[in-house]
């Protein structure tokens, strides 16, 4: 993984580009590696819950003899949370206002996670 300071800058830049509420890199076991979160968020709880959601979806897919998910999108009335598997064995989480979410937001998130490569 890239140096922490550089990665933090990139994570903050991603949050701004997608007009997101929050972005975070989380280990598969729920440890928050880096986070750009609003004040008052319990980032440890957030990290564990995101990892649990991803782990449950992966386990469900395995039961169906399918590959683990690449991404999970949680849709609320006013927010979308995207949990994306990265190339470096972590999860990228991006929280975007529902009014600001559109398909074009997905590309920079997937590119950051290493799922899409630069053309």
Helices and strands as residue ranges (DSSP letters): H 4-17, E 20-27, E 32-36, H 43-63, E 71-75, E 79-85, E 90-97, G 98-100, H 103-112
